[in-house]
Amino acid sequence: MKHLPDQTRLRVASYNIRKARGLDQRRNPTRILAVINHLGADVVALQEADRRFGDRPSALCRGLIERETDFQVADLAPNEVSLGWHGNAILIRKGMRSTDAKRIDLPGLEPRGAVSIRLNTVDPLVIVGTHLGLTRYHRRKQLRAITNGFGSSDHAVIVGDFNEWSPSVGLEPITERFDVHAPGRTYHAAQPLAALDRIAVTYGLQLCASGVEDGPLARRASDHLPIWADIAVSPGRAAISNTEPAALHCAADRG
């Protein structure tokens, strides 16, 4: 975590790891963790981190995460073998403190969910990781369900695989409260055509920089490329406001 005067700057990342199965069809958790380490993030939201059936065992061993990274796993799983909820998990850099871990059921024909934690930054920050559904009708309902859990003064970030191919429609349930940003094309990793992976920040947060990790390893490790964003949190700012036209951007820091 980087500190600025009267602010906390942190990097939030998101990565759909496809259960650690790469484009060579090999499951390689070590390769996934190498990509994660390269992001330089403080918080990483993962999608498809757990297997789909049974007890949903994790595709990434907790012991391997402990040995190979500087992250700890947020306490979100309902059992001892999963990392999270409906495949959504959150990694937090060691030494950072979080509270209020939640599992969120989302409406829809497919089983979908989201997870959230509250980071104890200079101003508490809610981080939500999610993997939205395949139909726009249900994605809209799912976004409404996520935002219904926020208080009027919460700083919040929603990050994950939004599964939305359009750059202009489908995200209406959150645009009154959030600035939604697509750092770049992330799917398919071999030849990215769509910006499916997004980050949304409440008005009042500062989105300072963002990007897509598209190095050779990331292009092989999963069918999605990971995204990252640097966010500055200033104490005392009203986070959710219908009067601010856009989130503040640190223009001098844009990469």
N, C-alpha and C positions, 0 to 999 in steps of 0.2 A: 504494500500500500504506500502511495506517495502522498506527502503532506504539503499543502499550500497554505499561505496565510489565511486564517479564518475559514479554510476549506479542507475537505478531504477529497483527494483524487483517487479513484480506484478504477481498475480495468475489469469489466464484466465480459465474459465470453460465453459462447454457446456452441455446442457440437453434437450433431446427430451421428453417433458412432456406429450405427447399424449392428449393434451387438458385437462390435470389434471385428466384423468380417469385412475384409478389404476387397478391392476390385479384382485381386487375384483369387478370391473365394476362400482365402485362408483367414481363420480367426487368429488374430495376433494382438492381444491386449498390450504387450510391451510397445508395439508400434503406435497404438492409440495414445498411450501415456507419453511417448516421446513428442507427439504432435501437441498434446496439451501443455507439456513443459515449455515448448517453444512459444506459446502464446503470451507468456509473461503476465498472465491474468491473476487477479486476486480472488475472483469467484468464477466458477465455470458451471454452467447449467448443461447437463447431458440429456440427450434423448436416446431412446432405444438402448439404455444401459443394462436392462435386465431382459432375460428370455421371456417369451410371450406366454408360455403355458406352465401349468403346475404351480409350484411355489415361486416361480419367476426368479430362478437363481441369476446372480449377476454375471454379466460378461466380463467384468473387471474385478479381480480378486482384491478384497480390502487390504490384505497383506501386501500385495504388489503395489497398490497405491501408496501405502505407507513407506515402502522401501524405495520406490522409484520416483516419487514426487514430493513436493513440499505442501501437499494438500491433506486435509482431513475431510471425511464424508459427513455431510449434514445428517442428523438423526431423523430420517424421513421414512425409512422402510418399515413395513408392518411385521417383518420377520427377520431372521438372522441371515438369510441367504440373498436377499435383494439389496440393492443400493438405494432404491427409491420407491416410486409409486407410478404404476402404469409405464414403467421404463424411464421416468423422469427422475433425475438425481441432481444434487448440487454438491460441488466440491468447494471448500473454503480454504484459503491459504492458512497454514498453521500459525497460530498466534492471534488470529482474528476471532472475535467473539460474536456469536449469533444466538438468538432466542426465538421462541414462538414458531417452531417448525410445524408446518401444516401440510396435510394431504388433502387435495381438493378433487372431488368427483365432478366430472364435466358431463353435460347432457349430450345425447347423440346415439345413433344406432351402433357405432363402434364403441368398445370400451376405451375411454380416454380420461386423462387426468392431468392435474398440475400439482406442483409443489411450491411452497413458499417458506422463506425464512426472513427474519428481521436482523439486519446487521447493526451492531452498535458502533456506528460512525459518529462524527460530530453531531449529526442529526440522524436519528434512526432511519434506516433505509430498508424497505421491503423489496426482496428479490423474488420474482416468480419465474419458474421454469416450466415450460409446457410444450406439448406436441399436439397441435390442433388436428381436427378431423379432415376427412377427404372431401367433404361437401361444404360449399360456402354457407348454406342454410345452417348447418350445425356449427360451423366455425363461429358464426355470428353469435349464436346462443352460448357457445363456450366462452367467448370473450366477455359477454355480459356476466356470466357466472363468476368469472375471475375478478372483474372489477367490482362486483357487488360486495366483495370482502374487504375493500379498502375503506379506511376512515377518511373524512374530508380533509385532514391535515397530513396525511401520509405522503412522504416521498416514496415513489415506487418505480420499479423497473420490471417490465415483462419481457422475457427473452426466450427464444426457442425456435423450433421448426413450426412456422405458422401455416405451412402447406398452401399458401396463397400465391398463385401465379400472377395475378394482376397487380400492377403497381398503384392502382387508383381506386379499386373497389374491394369490398369484403371486410374491411376493418373498421367500418363506421361506428360500431358500439364503443370503441375506445378513443376515437379521435377528438372528442370534446375534452378529454382529460389528459391525453397522451400525445406526444409527438412520436410517430412511428417511423422508424428509419430502417432501410435496407442497405447494409454496408457494401453489398455487391452480389454478383451471381454466385450461387453456392451449389447448385444442383444441375446436372450430374457432375461429380467431381472430375471426371475425365475430360469433359467438355461442357463447362457450366453455361446453362441457358436461362435458368430461373433463379430469382432472388427469394427463395423460400424461407430463408432464415432471417429473422427480423429482431430488432430491439425497439421497445417502446418505453419512453421515459415521461414521467409526469412533468407538466409545465412548471418551470421553476428550477429544475435540474439543468445542469450545463453539460451538453454533449460536446466534448472537446475534440475527439478524433475517433475514427472507426476504420475497420478494414476487414478483409477476408484473408485468411492464411491459405495460400495456394502454392506452397512449396512442393517439391517432388514427393516428399513423404506423405503430406496431407492428401495429395492427389491419388494415392494408392490405398490409404488406410481405411477409408469409408467411401460411401457414395455421396456424402455431403462434405463440403469444405466448412471448417469452423469460422465463426465471426467473432469479432471483439469490438469493444467500445470503451473509451475512456470517459468517465463521468465525474464531474466535480459537484460535491454536495456542500452547500453553504448553510451554516446553522441559522435557524430562524426563518427561512423562506417558506412561504405558503406553497405547498407542493401541488395540490390539485385545485385548479382555478379555471373557470370557464371564461375569464376575462383576458387571459394572456394569449396572444395569437400563436405563439410557438415557443418551444423550449429554447433557452439561451444557448448559443453556440460560442465556444472559445475560438474565435476566428483565427487568432494568431497561432493556435496550436493545431489547426487542421493539417493532416498529413496528405 
